[in-house]
Amino acid sequence: MRAPEQEHEPADPVLVRLRSALRDGSIVANGRVLPERHVAEALGVGRRAVRRALDALEAEGTIWRRQGQGTFLSTPPTPVARRLGGIANLTSPAEILEVRLEIEPVLARWAAIRAAPIDVDALRRMAERSRAAASDAEYERWDSAFHRRIAETMRNGLFLAVFEAIEAVREDATWARLREGTRPHARRIALGNEHLAVVAAIAERRPAEAEARMRDHLAGISRDLGLGG
């Protein structure tokens, strides 16, 4: 039997067809992907299947979505992150975790107040995919998408800009090396379950619990990295 790190999930046929439609431009107009209803009609599939495939493309950075604006090809613009491009050289992983522990539990609390059903569905799918990830790289994609969706769900542009700046620093090679080896298969499952606990609190409109669950999740990551928490 293969080790979990070597396993690969079977290709999603809807995702394969969606990639093809994006390449040939049949569901794209002026850099923007057509609304889900039109994409579902073009592919002859249900909107839920389209939504799952779009989640996967967003997690890998092929598209980006912004509430009220639509779905776009390529990665989202991050002007704040660009202006802070050199901050990674001045910031330690411990400092990043300190900021995340202050910011992201608050984002989760507000998500429990403001999340629409479509947000909860997306968060649940992302959490499930992070738990089922067959490799650390796959987990990383879904984990990043999950935390970003919570930031977007708050619907506050300034908070989102702060989150994007943190994410830009986390992409630094030093941070990536520190994470290596801290998420074996069993740990990825546990982290995915923690994601699902955050989603459950958001879905049930329990702001204080959503905040506490996110704080516990990040504190565990801090301990994994040997940074306390």
C-alpha positions in Angstrom: 0.0 0.0 0.0 1.2 3.5 -0.8 2.1 5.9 1.9 -0.5 8.6 2.3 1.9 11.2 1.0 2.0 9.4 -2.4 -1.7 9.0 -2.9 -3.6 11.1 -5.4 -7.4 11.6 -5.5 -9.1 10.7 -8.8 -9.6 13.5 -11.2 -13.0 15.2 -10.9 -14.6 15.0 -14.3 -16.4 18.4 -13.8 -13.1 20.0 -12.8 -11.5 18.5 -16.0 -14.2 19.9 -18.2 -14.2 23.3 -16.4 -10.4 23.6 -16.9 -11.0 22.9 -20.6 -13.7 25.5 -20.9 -11.5 28.1 -19.2 -8.7 27.4 -21.6 -10.9 27.8 -24.7 -12.6 30.9 -23.3 -16.1 29.6 -23.8 -17.1 30.5 -20.2 -15.0 33.6 -19.8 -15.8 37.2 -20.8 -13.3 40.0 -20.3 -11.3 38.0 -17.8 -14.3 37.2 -15.7 -15.8 33.7 -15.5 -19.5 33.6 -16.3 -21.9 33.2 -13.4 -22.3 29.7 -11.9 -25.7 29.2 -13.5 -24.4 29.8 -17.0 -21.3 27.6 -16.3 -23.5 24.8 -15.1 -25.7 25.1 -18.2 -22.7 25.2 -20.5 -21.2 22.1 -18.9 -24.6 20.3 -18.5 -24.0 19.7 -14.8 -25.5 20.9 -11.5 -24.5 24.2 -9.8 -23.2 22.3 -6.7 -20.7 20.4 -8.9 -19.6 23.6 -10.5 -19.1 25.2 -7.1 -16.9 22.4 -5.9 -14.8 22.6 -9.1 -14.4 26.4 -8.7 -13.4 25.9 -5.1 -10.6 23.6 -6.3 -9.4 26.1 -8.9 -9.5 28.9 -6.3 -7.4 26.8 -3.9 -4.7 26.3 -6.5 -4.7 29.9 -7.6 -6.2 29.5 -11.1 -9.1 31.8 -10.3 -10.1 34.2 -7.5 -13.5 35.2 -6.3 -14.7 38.4 -4.6 -18.1 38.7 -3.1 -20.4 41.0 -5.2 -17.8 41.3 -8.0 -17.6 37.8 -9.5 -15.0 35.2 -10.4 -11.8 36.1 -12.2 -9.0 34.2 -13.9 -5.5 34.3 -12.2 -4.7 35.3 -8.7 -6.2 38.3 -6.9 -4.4 41.6 -6.8 -2.7 42.3 -3.5 -1.4 45.9 -3.5 -0.8 45.9 0.2 1.2 42.7 0.0 3.3 44.2 -2.8 4.1 47.3 -0.8 5.1 45.2 2.1 7.2 42.8 -0.1 10.3 43.1 2.0 8.6 42.6 5.3 9.3 38.9 5.4 13.0 39.7 5.9 12.1 41.6 9.1 9.5 39.3 10.5 9.9 36.0 12.4 7.5 33.1 12.3 6.7 33.7 16.0 5.6 37.3 15.1 3.4 36.0 12.3 1.7 33.6 14.7 1.2 36.4 17.2 -0.6 38.5 14.5 -2.6 35.6 13.3 -3.8 34.8 16.8 -5.0 38.4 17.2 -6.6 38.7 13.8 -8.0 35.4 12.6 -10.2 34.5 15.7 -11.8 37.9 15.2 -12.4 37.1 11.5 -14.0 33.8 12.5 -16.3 35.6 15.1 -17.5 38.0 12.4 -17.9 35.2 9.9 -20.4 33.6 12.4 -22.4 36.8 12.2 -22.1 37.7 8.5 -21.6 34.4 6.6 -24.2 33.6 4.0 -25.3 30.0 3.3 -23.1 29.9 0.2 -20.1 30.9 2.4 -20.8 28.2 4.9 -21.1 25.6 2.1 -17.8 26.7 0.6 -16.0 26.7 4.0 -17.3 23.2 4.8 -16.1 21.9 1.4 -12.7 23.4 1.9 -12.4 22.0 5.4 -13.4 18.6 4.2 -10.8 18.8 1.4 -8.1 19.8 3.9 -8.9 16.9 6.1 -8.8 14.5 3.1 -5.6 15.9 1.6 -3.3 13.2 0.4 -0.1 15.3 0.7 1.2 18.3 2.7 1.1 20.5 -0.5 -2.5 19.6 -1.1 -3.4 20.4 2.5 -1.6 23.7 2.2 -3.7 24.7 -0.7 -7.0 23.9 1.0 -5.9 25.4 4.3 -4.9 28.6 2.7 -8.2 28.8 0.7 -10.2 28.0 3.9 -8.6 30.8 6.0 -8.9 33.3 3.1 -12.6 32.5 2.6 -13.2 33.3 6.3 -11.4 36.6 5.8 -13.6 37.4 2.7 -16.7 36.3 4.6 -16.3 39.2 7.1 -16.8 41.6 4.2 -14.4 44.2 5.5 -11.9 45.4 2.9 -9.4 46.6 5.5 -9.4 43.4 7.5 -9.0 41.5 4.2 -5.9 43.7 3.3 -4.3 42.9 6.6 -5.0 39.2 6.1 -3.4 39.3 2.6 -0.3 41.0 4.0 0.0 38.2 6.5 -0.4 35.6 3.7 2.3 37.3 1.6 4.7 36.9 4.5 3.7 33.3 5.1 4.7 32.5 1.5 8.3 33.3 2.3 10.7 30.4 2.0 11.8 30.6 5.6 8.2 30.1 6.8 7.7 27.3 4.3 10.8 25.4 5.6 9.6 25.8 9.2 6.3 24.1 8.3 8.0 21.1 6.6 7.5 17.9 8.5 5.0 19.3 11.0 1.9 17.9 9.2 2.0 14.1 8.7 -1.1 12.4 7.6 -2.7 12.0 11.1 -2.0 15.6 11.9 -3.6 16.8 8.7 -6.8 14.9 9.6 -6.8 16.5 13.0 -6.3 20.0 11.5 -9.1 19.3 9.0 -11.4 18.4 11.9 -10.5 21.6 13.6 -11.4 23.5 10.4 -14.8 21.7 10.5 -15.3 22.7 14.1 -14.8 26.3 13.1 -17.3 25.9 10.3 -19.9 24.3 12.6 -19.7 27.3 14.9 -20.1 29.7 12.0 -23.0 27.7 10.5 -24.8 27.7 13.9 -24.2 31.5 14.4 -22.1 31.1 17.5 -19.6 33.9 17.3 -17.8 33.3 20.6 -17.4 29.6 19.8 -16.1 30.3 16.3 -13.6 32.7 17.8 -12.5 30.2 20.4 -12.2 27.3 17.9 -10.1 29.4 15.6 -7.9 30.5 18.5 -7.4 26.9 19.6 -6.6 25.9 16.0 -3.9 28.5 15.6 -2.5 27.8 19.0 -2.0 24.2 18.0 -0.2 25.2 14.9 2.1 27.4 17.0 2.9 24.4 19.2 3.5 22.3 16.1 6.1 24.8 15.0 7.8 24.9 18.4 6.6 28.4 19.0 4.5 27.8 22.1 0.8 28.8 22.1 
